[in-house]
Amino acid sequence: MNSHRLLRRARFLQFAGIIIAVLGLAGFWINRDVPKAQLTEEQRDLLGIEDDEFHASFLVAGKDIWYEQGKSSPVYGRNGQIVRWIYSGKKYADGTNTDTILYVNIKGNDVTMIGLPRDIYLPQWQTKINAMYYYKKVDGLKQSVEEILGLPIDYYAIIDTTIFANLVDALGGVEVNIPQPMHYDDNAGDLHIHFEPGMTYLNGEDAAKFIRFRHSSGGDLDRLDNLKRLANALLVKVKDMNVRAVTKLPQIIDVFFEDVETNVSPALIKELLPRLGQIKLSTATLPVILSETSSNLSYDPVAVNKFLAETFGGEAKNFAEAPDLTLLITNRSGTPGLEDLYKEELLALGFADENILIREASEEGVPTYLLADQKHWGDADYFDSLFLTHKQQIDRLPIVDGEHVGLELVLGADANQTMLAKKALAAYQSAQTN
């Protein structure tokens, strides 16, 4: 009898131990978060962030939907005219370009959403930014946005249009001010958009169509504006629901984690939920330079920095003043002597000879890039604006010839072909006049 009691007690304690362990792991998972990027003093000044102020940053990107060609069949009416199409091919968003790219910054209860036009051209990758997810996945896209803004990003969320339909339906629909007539039929994709201007009730399916519409005079820029309108409408709906919104939160959270490729954790969700009722949303679009010969867009790092300072009420960086540090130029381009050309360009711009070290190394086969540690992360923006390349943060840089290196410019496979050195003087003069 005693042995049975001891056995039952042992099993109970074992079961209780398992429950406690599971609850402990659940608590750890709920409270666990990804390590946030450490902002430099210069970056905090740019964003106007106080020392004890809550801050988080996000990359949000929407994926295009891909359709097979030649997989649509017409349906004819009694009079012999086509009345609709039936699509029978594959349809997916995974592995495609990103149709929408947003930088979202949360500072206290202020949320700022900045749209990056998808046609921004990246010389170092020889492609537009909307193709970076296809070629380099989320890390490549995140790095490209960080380089354009000169700011690190904590979290990412890669979505497709179904999330807008599901979120809007979870909230019971939204009211959106349609800015202009929207009429478009895509038989292959079975997409039919027909909206008239004015305040309009949108369900989930309609909301997805609204942000997909791009056939307006402003093209992609108008589409970014429409996304901002929908974001504002969603926020207004949450605030209007007030207490009733709490009952919708589990459904909204489920939608988020089901429809999104993300590193956002439940710990962050728990941090953000109490702020929902007090959130103030601001929206903007990154300033870009239109090309006269193609659909490509470019950007001026100086103008972007000034725009961010004005948007966040911070302090812009002075690009015209070269940072006081030792720059190492490492030639991995496969073209002997190219490091000398880059050094000559920098000397012509007034850099001190003793502050420039050069070396030749084995060919790497990747585009030109800058390496910077945490201390000199902000200084890399100056050279980024000169050579139109991208930067990467590392723990430490080497000591070369007894000198502590502040930044390393690694010349890659594109360094000779695109003649980045020849652009240095023009970019520097542009920075001086802005």
C-alpha positions in Angstrom: 0.0 0.0 0.0 2.7 2.4 1.0 4.6 1.5 -2.2 1.6 2.4 -4.3 1.3 5.7 -2.5 5.0 6.4 -3.0 4.7 5.5 -6.7 1.6 7.8 -7.2 3.4 10.6 -5.3 6.5 10.2 -7.4 4.4 10.3 -10.6 2.6 13.4 -9.4 5.8 15.1 -8.5 7.2 14.2 -11.9 4.1 15.5 -13.7 4.2 18.7 -11.6 7.9 19.1 -12.5 7.1 18.8 -16.2 4.3 21.4 -15.9 6.6 23.8 -14.0 9.3 23.3 -16.6 6.9 24.0 -19.5 5.5 27.1 -17.8 9.0 28.3 -17.2 10.0 27.8 -20.8 6.8 29.6 -21.9 7.6 32.5 -19.6 11.1 32.6 -21.0 9.7 32.6 -24.6 7.1 35.3 -23.9 9.7 37.6 -22.3 12.6 36.8 -24.7 13.4 39.5 -27.3 16.0 39.9 -30.0 19.1 42.0 -29.1 18.4 45.6 -30.1 20.9 47.6 -32.2 22.9 50.0 -30.1 22.5 53.5 -31.5 25.5 55.8 -31.6 25.2 59.3 -29.9 25.0 60.8 -33.4 22.1 58.5 -34.3 20.2 59.2 -31.1 20.6 63.0 -31.8 19.3 62.4 -35.4 16.2 60.6 -34.0 15.8 62.9 -31.0 15.7 60.0 -28.6 16.1 60.7 -24.8 18.3 58.3 -22.8 15.4 56.6 -21.0 12.9 56.7 -23.9 11.4 53.5 -25.3 12.6 53.0 -28.9 12.2 50.3 -31.5 12.7 50.2 -35.3 11.2 47.9 -38.0 11.6 47.0 -41.6 8.2 46.1 -43.1 8.1 44.8 -46.6 5.3 43.5 -48.7 5.9 40.7 -51.3 4.6 40.7 -54.8 2.3 37.9 -55.9 3.6 35.9 -58.8 1.3 34.4 -61.4 2.0 31.9 -64.1 1.6 33.2 -67.6 -0.9 31.5 -70.0 -2.9 29.9 -67.1 -6.1 31.9 -67.5 -9.1 30.7 -69.4 -12.0 32.9 -70.6 -15.6 32.3 -69.7 -18.1 33.5 -72.5 -21.6 34.8 -72.0 -24.6 34.1 -74.2 -23.6 36.9 -76.6 -20.2 35.4 -77.1 -18.3 38.1 -75.1 -15.8 37.3 -72.4 -17.6 37.8 -69.0 -14.7 36.7 -66.7 -11.5 34.7 -66.5 -10.6 31.5 -64.6 -7.0 31.3 -63.4 -5.7 27.8 -62.9 -2.0 28.3 -62.4 0.2 28.6 -59.4 0.1 31.8 -57.3 2.6 32.6 -54.6 4.6 35.4 -53.0 7.6 33.5 -51.5 10.9 34.3 -53.1 9.6 37.3 -55.2 10.4 41.0 -55.2 9.1 43.3 -52.4 6.4 45.5 -53.7 6.3 47.8 -50.6 9.2 48.8 -48.3 8.7 50.7 -45.1 10.9 51.9 -42.2 8.8 52.1 -39.0 10.2 53.8 -36.0 8.6 53.8 -32.6 9.7 56.4 -30.1 7.7 56.5 -26.9 4.1 56.5 -28.2 5.0 58.2 -31.5 5.1 55.9 -34.5 6.7 57.2 -37.7 6.3 55.2 -41.0 8.6 56.1 -43.9 8.0 54.6 -47.3 11.0 53.8 -49.5 10.2 53.7 -53.2 10.8 50.3 -54.6 12.7 51.7 -57.7 15.6 53.1 -55.7 18.7 51.8 -57.6 21.6 50.3 -55.6 24.8 50.7 -57.6 26.8 48.3 -55.4 24.4 45.5 -56.2 23.5 46.6 -59.8 19.7 46.2 -59.0 16.7 48.0 -57.5 16.0 47.7 -53.8 12.8 45.8 -54.5 14.9 42.9 -55.8 17.1 42.6 -52.7 14.7 40.2 -50.9 14.8 37.9 -54.0 18.6 37.9 -54.2 19.7 38.3 -50.6 16.6 37.4 -48.6 15.6 39.5 -45.5 19.2 40.1 -44.3 20.1 41.7 -47.6 17.0 43.9 -47.8 17.4 45.0 -44.2 21.1 45.9 -44.7 20.2 47.9 -47.8 17.6 49.9 -45.9 20.0 50.5 -43.1 22.6 51.8 -45.5 20.2 54.2 -47.2 19.0 55.6 -43.9 22.3 55.4 -42.0 20.4 53.8 -39.1 20.3 50.2 -37.7 17.1 48.3 -37.7 15.9 46.0 -34.8 13.1 44.0 -36.3 11.7 42.9 -39.7 8.4 41.8 -40.9 8.0 40.4 -44.5 4.3 40.2 -45.4 2.0 39.5 -48.3 -1.3 41.2 -49.1 -3.3 38.6 -47.3 -2.3 40.1 -43.9 -4.2 43.4 -44.8 -7.3 41.4 -45.6 -7.1 39.4 -42.4 -6.3 42.4 -40.2 -9.1 44.5 -41.6 -11.6 41.7 -41.3 -10.4 41.0 -37.7 -11.3 44.6 -36.9 -14.6 44.5 -38.7 -13.6 46.7 -41.7 -12.3 50.2 -42.0 -13.3 53.6 -43.5 -10.8 54.9 -46.0 -10.8 58.1 -48.0 -10.3 57.0 -51.6 -8.3 59.9 -53.2 -9.2 59.3 -56.9 -11.1 56.9 -59.2 -9.5 53.4 -59.2 -10.3 51.1 -62.0 -8.2 48.2 -63.1 -8.8 44.6 -64.3 -6.1 42.0 -64.4 -7.7 38.8 -65.8 -4.5 36.7 -65.4 -4.3 37.5 -61.7 -8.1 37.6 -61.2 -7.7 41.1 -59.8 -10.5 43.5 -60.4 -10.3 47.0 -58.7 -13.2 49.4 -58.9 -13.4 52.3 -56.4 -14.8 55.8 -56.6 -13.4 58.8 -54.7 -14.6 59.6 -51.2 -14.9 57.9 -47.8 -15.5 54.2 -48.4 -16.1 51.2 -46.2 -13.5 48.5 -47.0 -13.6 44.9 -46.0 -10.4 42.8 -46.0 -10.5 41.9 -49.7 -11.2 45.5 -50.7 -8.4 46.8 -48.5 -5.9 44.4 -50.2 -7.1 45.7 -53.6 -6.8 49.3 -52.5 -3.1 49.1 -51.6 -2.3 47.0 -54.7 -3.6 49.6 -57.1 -0.7 51.4 -58.8 -2.2 52.7 -62.1 -2.2 56.3 -61.2 -0.1 59.3 -62.5 2.1 59.1 -59.4 2.7 55.3 -59.7 4.6 53.8 -56.8 4.7 57.0 -54.8 0.8 57.2 -54.9 0.7 53.6 -53.9 2.8 54.4 -50.8 0.4 57.2 -50.0 -2.5 54.7 -50.2 -0.7 52.4 -47.8 -0.3 55.3 -45.3 -4.1 56.0 -45.6 -4.9 52.4 -44.8 -2.5 52.4 -41.8 -4.1 55.5 -40.5 -7.6 54.0 -41.0 -6.5 50.8 -39.1 -5.2 52.9 -36.2 -8.3 55.1 -36.1 -10.4 51.9 -35.9 -8.4 50.5 -33.0 -8.7 53.7 -31.1 -12.5 53.9 -31.8 -13.0 50.4 -30.6 -11.1 51.2 -27.4 -12.1 48.6 -24.8 -13.7 46.4 -27.4 -10.4 46.1 -29.2 -9.0 44.1 -26.4 -11.3 41.2 -27.3 -9.9 41.3 -30.8 -6.2 41.3 -29.8 -5.8 37.5 -29.7 -7.1 37.3 -33.2 -5.0 40.2 -34.4 -1.9 38.6 -32.9 -2.7 35.3 -34.4 -3.0 36.9 -37.8 0.4 38.6 -37.4 2.3 35.5 -36.5 0.6 33.4 -39.2 1.0 35.7 -42.1 4.4 37.3 -41.4 8.0 36.2 -41.7 9.4 38.1 -38.7 11.8 38.2 -35.8 9.3 40.1 -33.7 8.8 38.3 -30.4 5.9 38.1 -28.0 8.0 40.1 -25.6 7.8 43.1 -27.9 4.1 42.6 -28.5 3.6 42.6 -24.7 5.6 45.9 -24.6 3.6 47.5 -27.4 0.0 46.5 -26.5 -0.5 49.0 -23.6 0.5 51.8 -26.0 -2.1 51.1 -28.6 -4.6 53.6 -27.3 -2.0 56.4 -27.1 -0.2 55.9 -30.4 0.2 58.9 -32.7 1.0 57.9 -36.3 3.0 60.0 -38.7 3.8 59.0 -42.3 6.2 60.2 -44.9 8.1 59.1 -48.0 11.9 59.1 -48.4 13.1 61.9 -50.8 14.5 60.5 -54.0 16.0 61.8 -57.2 14.1 61.0 -60.5 16.1 59.7 -63.4 15.6 61.4 -66.8 16.5 58.3 -68.8 15.0 55.3 -66.8 12.6 54.3 -64.1 15.5 54.1 -61.6 15.5 56.4 -58.6 18.5 57.5 -56.6 19.0 59.2 -53.3 21.4 61.8 -51.8 22.7 60.7 -48.3 22.9 64.3 -47.2 19.3 65.0 -48.2 18.2 61.8 -46.5 19.9 62.7 -43.3 18.4 66.2 -43.3 14.9 64.7 -44.0 15.3 62.3 -41.1 16.3 65.1 -38.7 13.3 67.2 -39.8 10.9 64.2 -39.5 12.0 63.2 -36.0 12.9 66.6 -34.7 16.5 65.7 -34.3 19.9 67.1 -35.4 21.3 66.5 -38.9 24.8 65.3 -39.4 27.5 67.5 -40.9 28.7 65.4 -43.9 31.0 68.1 -45.2 33.5 67.5 -42.5 35.7 64.4 -42.9 36.0 62.3 -39.8 39.4 62.2 -38.1 40.4 58.5 -38.3 42.7 56.0 -40.0 41.1 54.5 -43.2 42.4 51.2 -44.5 41.8 50.5 -48.2 42.0 46.7 -48.9 42.0 45.8 -52.6 40.1 42.5 -53.1 38.9 43.4 -56.6 41.3 41.3 -58.5 42.7 44.4 -60.3 46.2 45.1 -59.1 47.0 48.7 -58.0 43.3 49.8 -57.7 43.9 50.7 -54.1 46.4 53.4 -55.2 43.7 55.0 -57.4 41.3 55.3 -54.5 44.0 56.7 -52.3 44.9 59.3 -54.9 41.2 60.4 -55.1 41.1 60.8 -51.3 44.4 62.7 -51.2 42.9 65.0 -53.9 40.0 65.7 -51.6 42.3 66.8 -48.8 42.8 63.7 -46.7 46.1 63.4 -44.9 48.5 60.8 -46.4 49.2 59.4 -42.9 45.5 58.7 -42.3 45.2 56.4 -45.4 46.6 52.8 -45.3 46.5 50.5 -48.3 47.0 46.8 -48.9 46.3 44.2 -51.5 44.6 40.9 -50.6 43.0 37.9 -52.3 40.0 38.4 -54.6 36.7 38.1 -52.8 34.2 38.3 -55.7 31.6 40.5 -53.8 30.7 44.2 -54.3 32.7 47.0 -52.6 31.8 47.6 -48.9 32.8 49.5 -45.8 33.6 47.9 -42.4 33.1 49.9 -39.2 33.0 49.1 -35.5 30.4 50.5 -33.2 32.6 53.6 -32.3 32.9 54.6 -36.0 29.6 53.4 -37.3 28.4 57.0 -37.9 31.7 58.0 -39.5 31.1 55.4 -42.2 28.3 57.5 -43.6 30.8 60.1 -44.8 32.6 57.6 -46.9 29.4 55.9 -48.0 28.3 59.3 -49.4 31.6 59.5 -51.3 31.8 56.0 -52.8 28.1 55.1 -52.9 28.7 51.7 -51.4 27.3 49.9 -48.4 28.6 49.4 -44.8 28.7 46.6 -42.4 29.3 46.7 -38.6 31.8 44.4 -37.0 33.2 43.9 -33.5 36.7 45.2 -34.2 39.0 46.3 -37.0 42.7 45.2 -37.4 45.8 47.0 -36.3 47.9 47.6 -39.4 51.5 48.9 -39.3 50.9 49.8 -35.6 47.9 51.9 -36.5 44.4 51.4 -35.1 42.1 51.3 -38.1 38.8 53.3 -37.8 37.2 52.1 -41.0 38.1 49.6 -43.8 37.1 50.2 -47.4 37.2 46.8 -49.1 37.3 47.1 -52.9 35.2 44.4 -54.5 34.5 43.0 -57.9 32.6 46.2 -58.9 35.3 48.7 -57.9 37.0 48.9 -61.2 34.0 48.2 -63.5 31.8 51.0 -62.0 34.7 53.3 -61.4 33.5 54.3 -58.0 36.6 56.4 -57.5 35.6 58.7 -60.3 32.3 59.5 -58.6 34.0 60.5 -55.3 34.7 64.1 -56.2 31.2 64.8 -57.7 29.5 63.2 -54.6 31.7 65.2 -52.3 31.0 68.5 -54.1 27.2 67.7 -53.9 27.5 67.2 -50.2 29.3 70.5 -49.8 26.6 72.5 -51.6 23.6 70.9 -49.7 
